[in-house]
């Protein structure tokens, strides 16, 4: 079976709930505290492809830094948004669960269970 990884923020209740849900289902995910170990721009692009999302869809738009950096400008390129997330991981929505060539955003936590339905 492919490795399960969670981009986790232990201070976030939704992230903690998603991790607990994975563990309740017998999974032992690799925990990546993405604020301490941020993904590179290339990793973000790969994950966005797996999520089938555009960069703005994975951004925490209510984060003060989002407005401070002018990321609400619709004219910004996807590459610029990805770079902003790589440089400021607090902007990445959480948690993200990766499983093989698939990924899911744990909002709500139950979303991640869809990754394992075909097993």
PyMOL commands that place a pseudoatom at each C-alpha (Angstrom):
pseudoatom trace, name=CA, resn=UNK, resi=1, chain=A, elem=C, hetatm=0, pos=[0.000, 0.000, 0.000]
pseudoatom trace, name=CA, resn=UNK, resi=2, chain=A, elem=C, hetatm=0, pos=[1.194, 3.528, -0.789]
pseudoatom trace, name=CA, resn=UNK, resi=3, chain=A, elem=C, hetatm=0, pos=[2.421, 5.777, 1.978]
pseudoatom trace, name=CA, resn=UNK, resi=4, chain=A, elem=C, hetatm=0, pos=[-0.084, 8.181, 3.564]
pseudoatom trace, name=CA, resn=UNK, resi=5, chain=A, elem=C, hetatm=0, pos=[1.209, 11.662, 4.359]
pseudoatom trace, name=CA, resn=UNK, resi=6, chain=A, elem=C, hetatm=0, pos=[-0.565, 14.522, 6.088]
pseudoatom trace, name=CA, resn=UNK, resi=7, chain=A, elem=C, hetatm=0, pos=[0.479, 18.160, 5.888]
pseudoatom trace, name=CA, resn=UNK, resi=8, chain=A, elem=C, hetatm=0, pos=[-0.406, 18.919, 9.467]
pseudoatom trace, name=CA, resn=UNK, resi=9, chain=A, elem=C, hetatm=0, pos=[-0.639, 21.894, 11.801]
pseudoatom trace, name=CA, resn=UNK, resi=10, chain=A, elem=C, hetatm=0, pos=[-0.981, 20.585, 15.367]
pseudoatom trace, name=CA, resn=UNK, resi=11, chain=A, elem=C, hetatm=0, pos=[-2.508, 23.916, 16.472]
pseudoatom trace, name=CA, resn=UNK, resi=12, chain=A, elem=C, hetatm=0, pos=[-5.454, 23.487, 14.059]
pseudoatom trace, name=CA, resn=UNK, resi=13, chain=A, elem=C, hetatm=0, pos=[-8.456, 21.535, 15.344]
pseudoatom trace, name=CA, resn=UNK, resi=14, chain=A, elem=C, hetatm=0, pos=[-9.460, 20.436, 11.829]
pseudoatom trace, name=CA, resn=UNK, resi=15, chain=A, elem=C, hetatm=0, pos=[-5.958, 19.141, 11.181]
pseudoatom trace, name=CA, resn=UNK, resi=16, chain=A, elem=C, hetatm=0, pos=[-5.960, 17.267, 14.506]
pseudoatom trace, name=CA, resn=UNK, resi=17, chain=A, elem=C, hetatm=0, pos=[-9.399, 15.796, 13.717]
pseudoatom trace, name=CA, resn=UNK, resi=18, chain=A, elem=C, hetatm=0, pos=[-8.232, 14.643, 10.287]
pseudoatom trace, name=CA, resn=UNK, resi=19, chain=A, elem=C, hetatm=0, pos=[-5.141, 12.983, 11.762]
pseudoatom trace, name=CA, resn=UNK, resi=20, chain=A, elem=C, hetatm=0, pos=[-7.284, 11.259, 14.384]
pseudoatom trace, name=CA, resn=UNK, resi=21, chain=A, elem=C, hetatm=0, pos=[-9.707, 10.052, 11.716]
pseudoatom trace, name=CA, resn=UNK, resi=22, chain=A, elem=C, hetatm=0, pos=[-6.857, 8.527, 9.704]
pseudoatom trace, name=CA, resn=UNK, resi=23, chain=A, elem=C, hetatm=0, pos=[-5.550, 6.776, 12.807]
pseudoatom trace, name=CA, resn=UNK, resi=24, chain=A, elem=C, hetatm=0, pos=[-9.040, 5.499, 13.696]
pseudoatom trace, name=CA, resn=UNK, resi=25, chain=A, elem=C, hetatm=0, pos=[-9.105, 3.848, 10.276]
pseudoatom trace, name=CA, resn=UNK, resi=26, chain=A, elem=C, hetatm=0, pos=[-5.875, 2.001, 11.004]
pseudoatom trace, name=CA, resn=UNK, resi=27, chain=A, elem=C, hetatm=0, pos=[-3.607, 4.312, 9.031]
pseudoatom trace, name=CA, resn=UNK, resi=28, chain=A, elem=C, hetatm=0, pos=[-0.251, 5.496, 10.323]
pseudoatom trace, name=CA, resn=UNK, resi=29, chain=A, elem=C, hetatm=0, pos=[0.449, 8.596, 8.241]
pseudoatom trace, name=CA, resn=UNK, resi=30, chain=A, elem=C, hetatm=0, pos=[3.763, 10.336, 7.918]
pseudoatom trace, name=CA, resn=UNK, resi=31, chain=A, elem=C, hetatm=0, pos=[3.192, 13.687, 9.612]
pseudoatom trace, name=CA, resn=UNK, resi=32, chain=A, elem=C, hetatm=0, pos=[4.729, 16.711, 7.940]
pseudoatom trace, name=CA, resn=UNK, resi=33, chain=A, elem=C, hetatm=0, pos=[4.394, 19.884, 9.962]
pseudoatom trace, name=CA, resn=UNK, resi=34, chain=A, elem=C, hetatm=0, pos=[4.335, 22.037, 6.865]
pseudoatom trace, name=CA, resn=UNK, resi=35, chain=A, elem=C, hetatm=0, pos=[4.865, 25.281, 8.796]
pseudoatom trace, name=CA, resn=UNK, resi=36, chain=A, elem=C, hetatm=0, pos=[8.231, 23.933, 9.996]
pseudoatom trace, name=CA, resn=UNK, resi=37, chain=A, elem=C, hetatm=0, pos=[9.055, 22.078, 6.775]
pseudoatom trace, name=CA, resn=UNK, resi=38, chain=A, elem=C, hetatm=0, pos=[7.322, 23.976, 3.961]
pseudoatom trace, name=CA, resn=UNK, resi=39, chain=A, elem=C, hetatm=0, pos=[6.786, 22.344, 0.591]
pseudoatom trace, name=CA, resn=UNK, resi=40, chain=A, elem=C, hetatm=0, pos=[8.709, 23.722, -2.363]
pseudoatom trace, name=CA, resn=UNK, resi=41, chain=A, elem=C, hetatm=0, pos=[6.950, 25.417, -5.252]
pseudoatom trace, name=CA, resn=UNK, resi=42, chain=A, elem=C, hetatm=0, pos=[7.417, 22.215, -7.293]
pseudoatom trace, name=CA, resn=UNK, resi=43, chain=A, elem=C, hetatm=0, pos=[5.889, 20.077, -4.522]
pseudoatom trace, name=CA, resn=UNK, resi=44, chain=A, elem=C, hetatm=0, pos=[2.948, 22.472, -4.309]
pseudoatom trace, name=CA, resn=UNK, resi=45, chain=A, elem=C, hetatm=0, pos=[2.386, 22.262, -8.071]
pseudoatom trace, name=CA, resn=UNK, resi=46, chain=A, elem=C, hetatm=0, pos=[2.407, 18.460, -7.874]
pseudoatom trace, name=CA, resn=UNK, resi=47, chain=A, elem=C, hetatm=0, pos=[-0.049, 18.438, -4.979]
pseudoatom trace, name=CA, resn=UNK, resi=48, chain=A, elem=C, hetatm=0, pos=[-2.322, 20.957, -6.695]
pseudoatom trace, name=CA, resn=UNK, resi=49, chain=A, elem=C, hetatm=0, pos=[-2.457, 18.658, -9.712]
pseudoatom trace, name=CA, resn=UNK, resi=50, chain=A, elem=C, hetatm=0, pos=[-3.398, 15.710, -7.459]
pseudoatom trace, name=CA, resn=UNK, resi=51, chain=A, elem=C, hetatm=0, pos=[-6.035, 17.840, -5.728]
pseudoatom trace, name=CA, resn=UNK, resi=52, chain=A, elem=C, hetatm=0, pos=[-7.323, 19.087, -9.091]
pseudoatom trace, name=CA, resn=UNK, resi=53, chain=A, elem=C, hetatm=0, pos=[-7.227, 22.605, -7.682]
pseudoatom trace, name=CA, resn=UNK, resi=54, chain=A, elem=C, hetatm=0, pos=[-5.959, 25.977, -8.758]
pseudoatom trace, name=CA, resn=UNK, resi=55, chain=A, elem=C, hetatm=0, pos=[-3.489, 27.656, -6.391]
pseudoatom trace, name=CA, resn=UNK, resi=56, chain=A, elem=C, hetatm=0, pos=[-6.016, 30.179, -5.084]
pseudoatom trace, name=CA, resn=UNK, resi=57, chain=A, elem=C, hetatm=0, pos=[-8.299, 27.264, -4.074]
pseudoatom trace, name=CA, resn=UNK, resi=58, chain=A, elem=C, hetatm=0, pos=[-5.623, 26.012, -1.661]
pseudoatom trace, name=CA, resn=UNK, resi=59, chain=A, elem=C, hetatm=0, pos=[-4.966, 29.412, -0.099]
pseudoatom trace, name=CA, resn=UNK, resi=60, chain=A, elem=C, hetatm=0, pos=[-6.188, 30.675, 3.249]
pseudoatom trace, name=CA, resn=UNK, resi=61, chain=A, elem=C, hetatm=0, pos=[-7.839, 33.842, 1.974]
pseudoatom trace, name=CA, resn=UNK, resi=62, chain=A, elem=C, hetatm=0, pos=[-8.811, 35.027, 5.463]
pseudoatom trace, name=CA, resn=UNK, resi=63, chain=A, elem=C, hetatm=0, pos=[-5.178, 35.014, 6.581]
pseudoatom trace, name=CA, resn=UNK, resi=64, chain=A, elem=C, hetatm=0, pos=[-4.040, 38.638, 7.084]
pseudoatom trace, name=CA, resn=UNK, resi=65, chain=A, elem=C, hetatm=0, pos=[-0.893, 37.963, 5.053]
pseudoatom trace, name=CA, resn=UNK, resi=66, chain=A, elem=C, hetatm=0, pos=[-3.044, 37.121, 2.009]
pseudoatom trace, name=CA, resn=UNK, resi=67, chain=A, elem=C, hetatm=0, pos=[-4.238, 40.739, 1.769]
pseudoatom trace, name=CA, resn=UNK, resi=68, chain=A, elem=C, hetatm=0, pos=[-0.948, 42.228, 2.980]
pseudoatom trace, name=CA, resn=UNK, resi=69, chain=A, elem=C, hetatm=0, pos=[0.880, 40.592, 0.062]
pseudoatom trace, name=CA, resn=UNK, resi=70, chain=A, elem=C, hetatm=0, pos=[-1.806, 41.686, -2.407]
pseudoatom trace, name=CA, resn=UNK, resi=71, chain=A, elem=C, hetatm=0, pos=[-2.651, 38.074, -3.256]
pseudoatom trace, name=CA, resn=UNK, resi=72, chain=A, elem=C, hetatm=0, pos=[-6.300, 39.005, -3.740]
pseudoatom trace, name=CA, resn=UNK, resi=73, chain=A, elem=C, hetatm=0, pos=[-5.265, 40.570, -7.076]
pseudoatom trace, name=CA, resn=UNK, resi=74, chain=A, elem=C, hetatm=0, pos=[-6.985, 38.365, -9.662]
pseudoatom trace, name=CA, resn=UNK, resi=75, chain=A, elem=C, hetatm=0, pos=[-4.320, 39.303, -12.237]
pseudoatom trace, name=CA, resn=UNK, resi=76, chain=A, elem=C, hetatm=0, pos=[-1.601, 37.374, -10.377]
pseudoatom trace, name=CA, resn=UNK, resi=77, chain=A, elem=C, hetatm=0, pos=[-0.349, 34.269, -12.150]
pseudoatom trace, name=CA, resn=UNK, resi=78, chain=A, elem=C, hetatm=0, pos=[-0.682, 30.769, -10.738]
pseudoatom trace, name=CA, resn=UNK, resi=79, chain=A, elem=C, hetatm=0, pos=[3.114, 30.626, -10.485]
pseudoatom trace, name=CA, resn=UNK, resi=80, chain=A, elem=C, hetatm=0, pos=[3.150, 33.777, -8.324]
pseudoatom trace, name=CA, resn=UNK, resi=81, chain=A, elem=C, hetatm=0, pos=[0.471, 32.316, -6.014]
pseudoatom trace, name=CA, resn=UNK, resi=82, chain=A, elem=C, hetatm=0, pos=[2.362, 29.026, -5.693]
pseudoatom trace, name=CA, resn=UNK, resi=83, chain=A, elem=C, hetatm=0, pos=[5.569, 30.921, -4.923]
pseudoatom trace, name=CA, resn=UNK, resi=84, chain=A, elem=C, hetatm=0, pos=[3.755, 32.926, -2.242]
pseudoatom trace, name=CA, resn=UNK, resi=85, chain=A, elem=C, hetatm=0, pos=[2.588, 29.691, -0.576]
pseudoatom trace, name=CA, resn=UNK, resi=86, chain=A, elem=C, hetatm=0, pos=[6.087, 28.201, -0.754]
pseudoatom trace, name=CA, resn=UNK, resi=87, chain=A, elem=C, hetatm=0, pos=[7.553, 31.314, 0.864]
pseudoatom trace, name=CA, resn=UNK, resi=88, chain=A, elem=C, hetatm=0, pos=[4.705, 31.711, 3.384]
pseudoatom trace, name=CA, resn=UNK, resi=89, chain=A, elem=C, hetatm=0, pos=[3.299, 28.269, 4.249]
pseudoatom trace, name=CA, resn=UNK, resi=90, chain=A, elem=C, hetatm=0, pos=[0.781, 29.827, 6.658]
pseudoatom trace, name=CA, resn=UNK, resi=91, chain=A, elem=C, hetatm=0, pos=[-1.148, 30.628, 3.458]
pseudoatom trace, name=CA, resn=UNK, resi=92, chain=A, elem=C, hetatm=0, pos=[-1.678, 26.923, 2.660]
pseudoatom trace, name=CA, resn=UNK, resi=93, chain=A, elem=C, hetatm=0, pos=[-5.086, 25.560, 3.590]
pseudoatom trace, name=CA, resn=UNK, resi=94, chain=A, elem=C, hetatm=0, pos=[-4.854, 22.564, 5.879]
pseudoatom trace, name=CA, resn=UNK, resi=95, chain=A, elem=C, hetatm=0, pos=[-4.752, 19.686, 6.261]
pseudoatom trace, name=CA, resn=UNK, resi=96, chain=A, elem=C, hetatm=0, pos=[-3.731, 18.059, 3.004]
pseudoatom trace, name=CA, resn=UNK, resi=97, chain=A, elem=C, hetatm=0, pos=[-3.547, 14.259, 2.880]
pseudoatom trace, name=CA, resn=UNK, resi=98, chain=A, elem=C, hetatm=0, pos=[-1.475, 12.553, 0.200]
pseudoatom trace, name=CA, resn=UNK, resi=99, chain=A, elem=C, hetatm=0, pos=[-1.843, 8.926, -0.821]
pseudoatom trace, name=CA, resn=UNK, resi=100, chain=A, elem=C, hetatm=0, pos=[0.047, 7.697, -3.872]
pseudoatom trace, name=CA, resn=UNK, resi=101, chain=A, elem=C, hetatm=0, pos=[-1.035, 9.757, -6.857]
pseudoatom trace, name=CA, resn=UNK, resi=102, chain=A, elem=C, hetatm=0, pos=[-4.045, 11.132, -5.023]
pseudoatom trace, name=CA, resn=UNK, resi=103, chain=A, elem=C, hetatm=0, pos=[-4.614, 13.920, -2.525]
pseudoatom trace, name=CA, resn=UNK, resi=104, chain=A, elem=C, hetatm=0, pos=[-7.501, 15.437, -0.569]
pseudoatom trace, name=CA, resn=UNK, resi=105, chain=A, elem=C, hetatm=0, pos=[-8.067, 18.521, 1.511]
pseudoatom trace, name=CA, resn=UNK, resi=106, chain=A, elem=C, hetatm=0, pos=[-9.393, 17.603, 4.952]
pseudoatom trace, name=CA, resn=UNK, resi=107, chain=A, elem=C, hetatm=0, pos=[-12.129, 20.223, 5.078]
pseudoatom trace, name=CA, resn=UNK, resi=108, chain=A, elem=C, hetatm=0, pos=[-14.216, 18.599, 6.424]
pseudoatom trace, name=CA, resn=UNK, resi=109, chain=A, elem=C, hetatm=0, pos=[-11.983, 15.798, 7.751]
pseudoatom trace, name=CA, resn=UNK, resi=110, chain=A, elem=C, hetatm=0, pos=[-14.179, 13.092, 6.206]
pseudoatom trace, name=CA, resn=UNK, resi=111, chain=A, elem=C, hetatm=0, pos=[-13.139, 14.271, 2.727]
pseudoatom trace, name=CA, resn=UNK, resi=112, chain=A, elem=C, hetatm=0, pos=[-9.869, 12.372, 3.081]
pseudoatom trace, name=CA, resn=UNK, resi=113, chain=A, elem=C, hetatm=0, pos=[-11.612, 9.012, 3.415]
pseudoatom trace, name=CA, resn=UNK, resi=114, chain=A, elem=C, hetatm=0, pos=[-12.461, 9.173, -0.299]
pseudoatom trace, name=CA, resn=UNK, resi=115, chain=A, elem=C, hetatm=0, pos=[-8.759, 8.533, -0.979]
pseudoatom trace, name=CA, resn=UNK, resi=116, chain=A, elem=C, hetatm=0, pos=[-9.110, 5.017, 0.408]
pseudoatom trace, name=CA, resn=UNK, resi=117, chain=A, elem=C, hetatm=0, pos=[-12.498, 3.915, -0.988]
pseudoatom trace, name=CA, resn=UNK, resi=118, chain=A, elem=C, hetatm=0, pos=[-11.000, 1.949, -3.904]
pseudoatom trace, name=CA, resn=UNK, resi=119, chain=A, elem=C, hetatm=0, pos=[-8.725, -0.201, -1.727]
for i in range(1, 119): cmd.bond("trace and resi %d" % i, "trace and resi %d" % (i + 1))
show_as sticks, trace
zoom trace
